Amino acid sequence: MRVIVVGAGIMGLSIAYNLAVRGVEVIVLESRYPGSGLSVRAIGAVHSQWDNEHDISLAKRNRDLLEHLSGALDFNIPFRQDGYLLLATDEDQLMQIKEYTKIQQSLGIETTSLSRQELSRRYSMLDASSIVGGTLSRGDGSIHPFSVVFGYWKGLLEHGGKLLRPALVKGLEANGEQVRGLDTDQGTYEADAFVLSAGVGTRSILRSAGLDVPTVIVRHEMLATEPLKFFLKPMIELYRDRMYINQSLRGEIICHIPRTDPNPKDTKSTLEFLDDAATELTALLPSLRAAKVLRSWAGLVETTPNSEPICGRVGYGNLSVALGDSGKGIMLAPLIGELMSEAIITGEPSADLLPYSPQATMNDGGTKANYI
Ligand SMILES: Cc1cc2nc3c(=O)[nH]c(=O)nc-3n(C[C@H](O)[C@H](O)[C@H](O)COP(=O)(O)OP(=O)(O)OC[C@H]3O[C@@H](n4cnc5c(N)ncnc54)[C@H](O)[C@@H]3O)c2cc1C
């Protein structure tokens, strides 16, 4: 069996690696270079503090995979399980996230609630005056996204997979109910099955065949300070505006916020983001007032109405998509890679991924739009 995967981001490489390990002939077509889309722009948050059983149990299985990924790929992938602290700024948010901890605990995730007093006592770096409380999941944390991308790339090649670049996929050639080949600027590539995991490039390939999936683009922006002595543990998320804060392996404080500009087109940083992030960061972590911001960047994230990934067959029997990660691609790619590869080999949809199928996404008119 021969499979072509489009896009060498974390998602495409994980799927391709898992196919290659299972003996499939795989070719990845990439228009630029591995990780050049979103995958190396991410902060690398990995957590299980979701609001429903399906997402929580997938997050738990994925965390188990991440714990063993360095060994499986024979590549150093730093996964820091320093904990993940979700902070609420009003009583409604606190009630909501405490409610979710009950589902998380019932599925074996070690989440605990903390009052403002407990937060101040435990984390002296935190100014908790605007915080009413939070929840902490101890086994969660962050992963180094570059390492995951390079680890899967190495694993793919070691198992006989190929990565062809630069190869820009322009469209699909279909024959009845099957896709026959992909048109690229390097010619046509034929295979038995095809996976589109090209991030923001996916929809234009689908549209060339009259197909589509319901996503909107949300700009996510990030900054990094100069390297500082280590002081920030666990990783922090401010629930109100989904601000994520972590200290990188080099000591930089990195802070990420999804923005709500109506029609984002480019990945330029904005002054508004720097202003908002600096205000919020220094209010929460006052010692950062003296820190210098060295870099900032942004990425365009395909986001679905229900804020879940889209994974599964679309339009043709041998065509699958893996996208619309809505900002969860790093934390879910290892498990999605396993499940999608099994579905492609058996020809049967993955039961675990059915809630993420294109059909399910279209039927779910945005009920969980609390995650932008
Ligand atoms: C600032 C920021 C912070 C984030 N933080 C987190 C986080 O903490 N945790 C988390 O889980 N997720 C996070 N995310 C989201 C995460 O980065 C993505 O979910 C993930 O990287 C998606 O991976 P991907 O492989 O689907 O897409 P991408 O990494 O975008 O890869 C797609 C690839 O396809 C290639 N391509 C595109 N079009 C074509 C074409 N026509 N032909 C051939 N190749 C093509 C591109 O060049 C690219 O290499 C963050 C995103 C941003 C922007």
The ligand as an ORCA input file, in Angstrom:
! r2SCAN-3c Opt
* xyz 0 1
  C       1.423     30.835     18.819
  C       0.873     29.424     18.811
  C       0.891     28.679     19.966
  C       0.383     27.361     19.982
  N       0.456     26.643     21.136
  C       0.037     25.356     21.143
  C       0.170     24.559     22.315
  O       0.651     25.033     23.330
  N      -0.264     23.269     22.276
  C      -0.794     22.731     21.142
  O      -1.183     21.551     21.175
  N      -0.927     23.456     20.018
  C      -0.518     24.743     19.985
  N      -0.631     25.485     18.851
  C      -1.234     24.863     17.683
  C      -0.221     23.960     17.000
  O       0.922     24.704     16.619
  C      -0.869     23.340     15.791
  O      -2.042     22.676     16.228
  C      -0.015     22.308     15.092
  O       1.280     22.778     14.884
  C      -0.666     21.921     13.771
  O       0.183     21.049     13.107
  P      -0.093     20.663     11.602
  O       0.913     19.640     11.251
  O      -1.527     20.324     11.429
  O       0.092     22.016     10.755
  P       1.406     22.809     10.348
  O       2.476     22.721     11.365
  O       0.953     24.166      9.947
  O       1.950     22.005      9.075
  C       1.376     22.085      7.807
  C       2.486     21.910      6.768
  O       1.896     21.817      5.483
  C       2.691     22.522      4.551
  N       1.816     22.893      3.434
  C       0.808     23.799      3.432
  N       0.191     23.828      2.239
  C       0.831     22.916      1.448
  C       0.657     22.485      0.123
  N      -0.316     22.995     -0.663
  N       1.493     21.532     -0.370
  C       2.470     20.985      0.411
  N       2.674     21.367      1.692
  C       1.860     22.309      2.212
  C       3.197     23.721      5.336
  O       4.378     24.265      4.760
  C       3.441     23.100      6.710
  O       4.776     22.646      6.860
  C      -0.150     26.795     18.798
  C      -0.169     27.554     17.626
  C       0.346     28.851     17.631
  C       0.338     29.633     16.356
*
